[in-house]
Amino acid sequence: MRTLIYEYKQSLRALKEMKAAIESKSELLEQDLQDKTLINSMITEMEFAIQWMASGRNPDARRGADRTGVYTLDPKIIEVVVPNKVTSEERKLTEEEKWLLDDMLADLTARERDVFTLVKAERLTFEYTAELLGLTKSSVQTYLKRAERKIEDRKNSSLFLFVKK
């Protein structure tokens, strides 16, 4: 990673030199202005990438809540919800576990299931999930709250049925 950051910093230095060369001209042509605009955007992107690589976190995450690990849910459900992922134990689900999972997710709409899977199982941010699904961030949060509430209600009603017997 250090080598990559070093190479990015070298590229950033070269971009800044190119920008300085354009700015040093006494008279700027239309092409020079376009080049300067393009170089400025490249500099911004390079600085963003370097900052992300150096810190290991998204520099745009303002409140430090960019990690979805803050929100907890039963890990067994999350393990199973992610399609095509190998679990740490590499075991197959029993028929009873499959039935329980289907039962837990049965009340979710397709959109709630998509949001739940992307945010909780795939660990994507609200922003990226919203972008993927063509929603707003607040809609993703609303769908996730609904899904979690439905799952929790389903768990409670299932526990009630098991305790009652």
N, C-alpha and C positions, 0 to 999 in steps of 0.2 A: 504494500500500500504506500509505503514511503516513496518508492520509485515513481509510482503513478502521480502522487502529489507533487513530487519534484518536477516531473515532466509537465504537469499542468502549470506549475509556477513559471517554468521556462517559457511556455507558450503565452502565458499572461504577460510576461515581460516583453516578448516580441510584439504582442498586440499593442502594448502601451508605447513601444518605440514607433510602431507604424502610425499610431494616433498622433504622437508628437511630430513625426515627419510631415503629416498632413497639416497640422496646426502651424508649423513653422513657415509654410508657404505664405508669400505676401498676398496673393490673390487666390481665393478658392473658387474652383469651377463647380458646376452642378454635380459632376461625377465625384469630386472630392468631398462634397457635402454628403452624398449618398454613402460613400466609403466610410466617412467618419461616423455616420449613424450606425452603419453595420458593425463597425469595429467597436463602438461603444456598447452595443448590445452583446457582442461576443465577450467583451471584458466583463460585463455584468454576469453573464452566464458562467464564465470561467471562475470568477470570484465565488459565486454561489456553490459551484461544484467543489471547489477547494475547501470551502468552509464545511460543506456536508461531509466530505471525506475525512477531514481533520477531526471533526467532532463526532462523527458517526450518527448524527441526528439531523433532521430536517431543519435548516435555518429559519424557515418560515413558520415553524410551530411556535407561536408567541407565548402560550400559557404553559408550555412544558407537558401538556397532556396529549402528546402525539403518540404515546404508547397505549395500546388498547388493553394492556395487561392490568390496568387499574380496575377494569370491569371483570368480575369473576363470574364463572358459571361452572357447572359440573364438567370436569375435563373429559369424562367418558363420553358425554354428548358431543363435545367439540371434536374429539378424536374421530368419531364416526361420521359426523356431518360432512367433513372434508372429503370429497370424492378423489380417488386416485392418489391418496397420500398413504404412505406406509407409517403405521403407528410404531412407537418405540418398541413395543413388545412383539410386533409383527404377528398378531394373532387374528384369527377370523372371528366374526361375531357369531354368537349362537343364535338360533332361531328366536329364542326368548328376547335377547338383546335387540335384535332387529325389530321385533314386534314392539318392544318398549320405545325404541327410537322413533319408529313410524307413529306410534301413539302420541309421543310427546310433540312431534312436529305436525300432527294431523290438522290441528286447528289453524295453522299459519296459512296466509294467502301466499301465492307464488312470489309476490314482491317482498313480503316479510321474510320468507325463507331465503330469498336471494340476499337480502341485506344482512340477515343473521349469519348466513354462511360466509359472506365476504368479510364482515367486520369481526365476528367472533372466531370463526374457524381459520380463515385465511389471514387474519390479523391486518387487514387493510385499514387505512384511516378513513374517517367519515368523508373527507374531501375527495379522496381517490375513489371511494365507493360511489359517491354521488356522481363523479365524472363518468365512471364506467356505466352506471345505470341511467344517466341522463336526468338526474334528480338534483335537488338542492341539498346542501348539507343538513339543513333542519329537517327535511323530509326523511333523510336517511336516519337521523336520530329518532324521529317519531316512529318510523317503521320498526327500528330496533327496540324501542321501548315497548311497543305493542307486542312484538314477538316474544320478548323476555317475559312480559306480563302473562301472555297466553301460556307460555311454557311453565311458568311458575304456578299459574292456576291449574294447569293440567297435572303438574306434579302433586299439588296439594289435594286435588280431587282423587288422584290415583292412590295417594297415601291414605286418604280417608276410606276408600273402598277396601284397601288391604287391611287397615286397622279394624274396620267394622266386621270383617269376616272372622 
